[in-house]
Amino acid sequence: MRQFPSKQSVLGVALAIAIIGGWVLLSAGGRISPSLLPAPWTVAKTLADEWNSGKLSAHLLATTSRVLSASAVGAAISTLIAGLCLLFPSWAGTASRLADFLRSVPVLALYPLFLLLLGPGPHTIVSSAAWIVALILVSHMIHGLQAARVQRLEFYRLLGLSNMSVLFWLRFPEALPSLLSGLRIALSLAFAVVVALEMLTTPGRGLGQQVYEASLLFRTAILYAYIMLTGAVGMMLNLVTSILETRVVHWRGH
């Protein structure tokens, strides 16, 4: 049976077309100065020039590598904490409440503390983003690892499997849906944190640094180009995790 695009998809495409159309009309009509709103084709040419010069790929690689590194570190820390809470169930409630409290403190407010403890550099940006990733994922991991169904646990125990086997073959697969759901949120926040902190650091590579430098130098075409690229990368990260959540974890709900 042929599948038609969903109403939400159609509305999204229509909104994008309307925004681009309005942008073209405002640029072509000369109602707004090009120094404030460059034409779409000017921004597209700027993106192409940045890519051909190798600058765009370098900044894109720097930002995405920081986001992925922070996500990996945060996931490892949250998995360790959730595993300890599984071994010591009385810790689970305290760990979840502590994570909720720390998550309410904006990571940008903690960045000076990370600078003081770790010093300036890309590793501080990664550590700050890993902090928020871990705080988001730990609650999802604790819930996921403890959500194994009693009947399945009893069945695995009747088979005489060790606790590690039960963890690997039962608890971890059943925790994956919760983990991927949290990872989708954590990746988006980690990307936002990395880009924001890149704007606060000394000159270097990164999408956030390029946005900040372009705004200081009033290079609006580059500013718009990197803002659009940042949005596209964030959307792609969200799309990839959504696909993992809906297709890779095929046993969800069974």
C-alpha positions in Angstrom: 0.0 0.0 0.0 1.4 3.4 -1.0 2.3 5.6 1.9 1.6 9.3 1.7 3.6 12.0 3.5 2.2 12.8 7.0 0.4 16.0 7.7 3.3 17.1 9.9 5.8 16.6 7.1 3.7 18.5 4.6 3.4 21.4 7.0 7.1 21.4 7.7 8.0 21.6 4.0 5.4 24.3 3.5 6.8 26.3 6.4 10.3 26.0 5.0 9.2 27.1 1.5 7.3 30.1 3.0 10.4 31.2 5.0 12.7 30.9 2.1 10.2 32.6 -0.2 9.8 35.5 2.2 13.6 35.7 2.5 13.9 35.9 -1.3 11.2 38.6 -1.6 12.8 40.7 1.2 16.3 40.4 -0.4 15.2 41.0 -3.9 12.9 43.9 -3.0 15.8 45.8 -1.4 13.6 46.6 1.6 16.3 45.4 4.0 20.0 46.2 3.6 22.2 43.2 2.4 24.5 44.0 5.4 21.6 43.0 7.7 19.9 40.3 5.5 22.1 38.9 2.7 20.3 37.1 -0.1 19.9 33.3 0.1 22.1 32.8 -3.0 24.8 34.9 -1.3 24.6 32.8 1.8 24.7 29.6 -0.4 27.8 30.9 -2.3 29.5 31.7 1.0 28.8 28.2 2.3 30.3 26.8 -1.0 33.3 29.0 -0.7 33.9 28.1 2.9 33.7 24.4 1.9 36.0 24.7 -1.0 38.6 26.5 1.1 38.5 23.7 3.7 37.5 26.0 6.5 33.9 24.7 6.8 34.9 21.0 7.0 37.6 21.8 9.7 35.1 23.7 11.9 32.4 21.1 11.3 34.7 18.3 12.3 35.9 20.1 15.4 32.4 20.7 16.7 31.0 17.2 15.8 34.0 15.4 17.3 33.5 17.4 20.6 29.8 16.5 20.7 30.4 12.8 20.0 33.3 12.6 22.5 31.2 14.3 25.1 28.3 11.9 24.4 30.5 8.9 24.6 32.1 10.0 27.9 28.7 10.9 29.4 27.1 7.6 28.3 30.0 5.7 29.9 29.7 7.6 33.2 25.9 7.2 33.3 26.1 3.5 32.5 28.6 3.0 35.3 26.4 4.9 37.8 23.3 3.0 36.7 25.2 -0.3 37.0 26.2 0.5 40.6 22.6 1.4 41.3 21.5 -1.9 40.0 24.0 -3.7 42.4 22.9 -1.4 45.2 19.2 -0.7 44.7 19.0 1.7 47.7 21.3 4.1 45.8 18.9 4.5 42.8 16.5 7.0 44.4 19.3 9.2 45.7 21.2 9.1 42.4 18.1 10.1 40.4 17.2 13.0 42.8 20.8 14.2 42.7 20.9 14.1 38.9 17.6 16.1 38.8 19.1 18.7 41.1 22.4 19.1 39.2 20.5 19.1 35.9 18.7 22.3 37.1 22.0 24.2 37.3 22.8 25.7 33.8 26.0 24.2 32.5 27.0 27.7 31.3 27.0 28.8 34.9 29.3 25.9 35.7 31.7 26.6 32.9 33.9 29.0 34.9 34.3 26.2 37.5 35.3 23.7 34.8 37.8 26.3 33.5 39.2 26.7 37.0 39.5 23.0 37.5 40.6 21.9 34.0 42.0 25.0 32.4 41.1 26.4 29.0 41.0 24.2 26.0 38.8 21.9 23.9 38.9 19.3 26.7 37.0 21.7 29.0 34.3 22.1 26.4 34.0 18.3 26.0 33.9 17.9 29.8 31.2 20.5 30.2 29.0 18.8 27.5 29.7 15.3 29.0 28.5 16.6 32.3 25.0 17.4 31.0 24.9 14.2 28.9 25.7 12.1 31.9 23.0 13.9 34.0 20.4 13.3 31.4 21.3 9.7 30.6 21.7 8.5 34.2 18.0 8.7 35.0 17.1 7.0 31.8 19.7 4.2 32.4 18.6 3.6 36.0 14.9 3.4 34.9 15.8 1.2 31.9 18.0 -1.3 33.8 15.4 -1.7 36.5 12.5 -2.1 34.1 13.2 -5.7 33.2 10.0 -7.8 33.5 9.7 -10.1 36.5 8.7 -13.1 34.4 11.8 -12.8 32.2 14.0 -12.3 35.2 12.6 -15.5 36.7 13.1 -17.4 33.5 16.7 -16.4 33.1 17.4 -17.3 36.8 15.8 -20.7 36.2 18.3 -21.2 33.4 21.0 -20.7 36.0 22.6 -17.7 34.3 24.9 -15.5 36.2 24.1 -11.9 37.1 26.4 -10.6 34.4 24.7 -12.8 31.8 21.3 -11.5 32.9 22.7 -7.9 32.7 24.1 -8.5 29.2 21.3 -10.5 27.7 18.2 -9.1 29.4 18.6 -5.9 31.3 20.8 -4.1 28.8 18.7 -4.8 25.7 15.5 -3.8 27.6 17.3 -0.6 28.8 18.3 0.4 25.2 14.9 2.0 24.3 15.1 4.2 27.4 18.8 4.9 26.8 18.2 5.9 23.1 15.3 8.1 24.1 17.6 9.9 26.6 20.4 10.0 24.1 18.3 11.9 21.6 17.7 14.6 24.2 21.3 14.5 25.5 22.8 14.9 22.0 20.7 17.9 21.2 21.7 19.6 24.5 25.3 18.6 24.1 25.4 20.1 20.6 23.9 23.4 21.9 26.3 23.5 24.9 29.4 22.8 22.7 28.4 25.5 20.2 27.7 28.0 23.0 31.0 27.3 24.8 32.9 27.6 21.5 31.6 31.1 21.3 33.1 31.9 24.8 36.6 30.4 24.2 39.7 31.9 22.6 39.9 31.8 18.8 40.1 28.3 17.4 38.1 25.8 15.4 34.4 25.2 15.8 31.0 26.3 14.4 30.3 28.4 17.5 33.6 30.3 17.2 32.9 31.1 13.5 29.4 32.5 14.4 31.0 34.6 17.1 33.8 35.9 15.0 31.5 36.7 12.1 29.2 38.7 14.4 32.1 40.7 15.7 33.4 41.5 12.2 29.9 42.1 10.9 30.4 39.5 8.2 26.7 38.8 7.9 26.9 36.3 5.0 29.3 34.1 6.9 27.2 34.6 10.1 24.0 33.4 8.3 25.8 30.6 6.6 27.2 29.1 9.8 23.9 29.6 11.7 22.1 27.6 9.0 24.8 25.0 9.0 24.6 24.7 12.8 20.8 24.2 12.6 21.3 21.6 9.9 23.8 19.6 12.0 21.6 19.7 15.0 18.7 18.5 13.0 20.8 15.6 11.5 21.9 14.5 15.0 18.3 14.4 16.1 17.2 12.5 13.0 20.0 9.9 13.4 19.1 9.2 17.0 15.4 9.1 16.1 16.1 6.4 13.4 18.1 4.4 15.9 15.3 4.7 18.4 12.5 3.5 16.0 14.3 1.0 13.8 17.4 -0.4 15.6 15.6 -1.2 18.8 13.1 -3.4 17.0 12.1 -5.4 20.1 10.7 -2.3 21.8 7.3 -2.9 23.3 7.5 -6.8 23.0 
